[in-house]
């Protein structure tokens, strides 16, 4: 089975700047540690890609088409299919006092938000600041290595990965998911109840399901709040033994012979 547009793929990758060899993104924990880019807040695991949806850079996504499960590939991605060519018109000089009024202290190399867009501070001096609104990796050739871990075909597995994509801090196995006809039910684990922006995550999951599954018409999120421990049912064997004991205690005790006294006297 080879990958085509629309497929759900679990992918490991390493992305480097070709001319420096610097790793700037990876799904592999050991690779991140060896490259000194490890972040303990990141979740290192195969990443879900729905091919053709633009969830990663164009050159990487296009390279997946035609690959098979378990296959690895190393290739180059030109700037136009990575982070774009550098655009000189996106480099601007602004008065330092303009940034100061916004509570911004510019430092060379820093990333700041100005006018609703993110810019890199290229230089500061003589009361002026040079801002570069190009992506930091624009104009760079990218060296990529990918490994196709799995091509998902089961609908429930696809749904589980879409949930995990939106709620990454909780193990995917803790979400109980079922699909009956056109309705999907997702039982939420208790750890998710108080997550920040959990309602936005739910809305995102619902949009994803509507986009990728034409037969799904609604999704139900279930939260179960336990107010006391559930009592365990007593084993049937123990209950049966108690019933037998109770019956024995209610039977009359006749002493030695089982024959009535009058019948015994007649025999004598």
N, C-alpha and C positions, 0 to 999 in steps of 0.2 A: 504494500500500500504506500503510495507516494503522496506527498503533501500538495494540496491545491488551495486556491482561494476559498476562504470560508471555514477551513479546518481549524479545530481547536488543538493547539500543540503546546506541550510542556517542554521548555527549552532552557538549557544552560548555555551561558555565553561568557566570553571575555572580550572587552573592547579596549583597544589601545590607540594612542596617537602614534602613527607610524614612524615619524621622524625622531621621536624621543623614546618610544617604547613604554611610555607612561600609561599604566592602567587607570582608566577613569570610571569604568563600570564593569561589574561582574556579578554573577549569581552564585559564585563558588567561594565559600568561606576561606578555604586554605589559600586560594589564589589571591584573595583580598589581603590576607595576613602577610603573605610573602612579598606582596607589592607595596606594603605599608599604607594601604588605603582602607583597612578594616574599620568598620563602624559598628559597635555593639548594638546600636539601635536598629540596624538593618536586619532584615530576615533573608538569610542566604538559602535559597532553594530554587528549583526549576521554576521559571516564570511562564505564566499562561500568555500565549499569543493567539489571537484569532486572526489568521492570515488575511490581509486585505483591509483591516480596520484601522491601520495607522497607529497601533499601540507602541510601535518602536520606530527607529529610523528607517526610511524607505529602502535603503540598500540592504539592510539586514533582513527586512521582511521579504523583499523580492528574492533573496538568496535561498529562502526556505522552500519555495515552490519546486517540486520535483525530488526533494530529499525524502529518504525513508526513515522509519523509526529506528533509532539506534545509530544512525549515520552521523559522522562528524565532518566539519568542513572549515577550512581556513581561507579567508579571502580579503580583498581590499575594497573599501567603500570610498568613492571619490566625494569631495565636499558637497557637490550638488545633490547627492543622495544621502548625505549625512546631516550636517548642521548648516549647510548653505555656504555660498561664497561670501567673502567679506564685502560689505557695502560701505564705501567711504562716506556716503551721505548720512549714515547712522552714527557718525562720530561728531559730537557737538561740544562747543565750549560755552560754559555758563558762568555767570558771576558767582564767586564763592558765597557772597552774602545772601544770594537767593536760596542756596541750600541751607545756610545757617538759620534763616527765617523759618525753615521747615523742620528745624531740630536735627539736621543731618550734619555730621562731621565727616567730610570726605577724606579717605586715606587711599593712597595709590594701591591698586590691586583689589580694593574692596568692591563688593557688590551692593548697590543701593537701589531703592525704588524712587523714581522721580517721574511725576506725571503719569502714574499708573503703569509704568514700564520699568523693567530691571535693566540697569546699566552697570558696566565695569568702569571704575575710576582709573583712568590711564595716567593722569598727572595732576598735581596741585601746585600752583605757584602764581605769584604776582596778582593775587586776588581773583584768579580764574581757575576753573576746574575743567579738565577734558574728560568727557563721558563717552563711552563706547557702548552703543545699544546693540551691537552685533552679539551673537551667541559666542561665549568664550572659545568654543571649538570651531567657529566658522572658518572656512578656508583650509581646514586640516584634513589630510588623508587619514582614514581610520583603518586599522587592522583588526579584523574580527575573527573569532573562533567560536563556532556554535556546535552544540551536540543536541540532537533531537532525542529527548528522553521518552516521550510518549505522544502518540496521536490519539486523541480522545474520540470515542464513537458512542459510548453509552450516554443517553440524555441526562440521567441523574448525576453522572460523574461530571458532565459539562456544567450542570447547574451548581454543583458543589464548588467547582473551581471558580465560577463567576462570583459566588458568595465570598469565597476566600480572597478573591482579588479586591473586594471592597472592605472586608473585615479581616485584616491580615494578622492581628495580634492574638487571635484565638485559633487553636488547632481546628482544621476543617472537619475532623471527625466528630467534633462536639455538636455540629449542626445536624439535626435529624430531618432529612428531606424526603418528601414523597410527592409523587405526581399521579393524580387520578384524573384521567380525561384531560380537560383543559385547565385544571386547577393545580397549582403547586403549593404545597404546605411546607413551611420551614419552621421547625421548632427551635427557638433560640436558646442557647445555653445561658445560665445565670450570669456568667462573667460579662455577657454582652449588654445587659440591661442598662448599665450606667456609663457605657462608653461615650466619649465625646463625639458628637455628630452622628450618633447611631441612626437617627431618623433620616439624615441625608444619605447614609449608606443604604438603608432600606429602599429609599426612592431610587437610588442608583441601581440596585439589584433588580428592582421591578422594571426599570427601563431596559436593562441588559436582557432580561428574559423576554420582554416584548419584542426586542430587536432581533434576537437570535433564534427565537422559537415561534413560528407562525401559529402553532396550535395552542399556545398558552394564552388564556384570556384574563387570568387573575392570579395573584400570589397572596397567600395568607402567612403572616408572621405570628407565631404563637409564643407567648411568654407565660410560663407556669411558675407561680410564686408559692413555694412550700412554706406553710405556716407551722407545721409540726411534723416530726418523723412519722413515717407510715409504719403501722404495726405489722409485724410479719405474721402471716397466716400459720396456724399450728399444723404440723404434719398430720396427714390422714391416719397414719399408723397409730400415733399417740392418741388421737381422738377415739379411734376404734377400741384401743386397749382400755381407755377410761370408761367407755360405754359398757364393755364386757364386765369390768370390775363392778360397775354400778348395778348391773343385772344380778350379779352373784350376791351382792349384799342384800338385795330385796327378796331372795328366795328363802322360804322357811327352812329352819334347821331341824332335822328329825332325829338326830342322834344316831345310834348304830344301825338297826334294820330299817329298810325302806318300807316294810309292810305295816299297815295300820295295826294298832294294839288289839282290837277286837278280833281281827282275822287271825292273829297269832294265837290267841287264847282258844279259838275254835279248833285249830290244828292240834293243839295239845290235848 
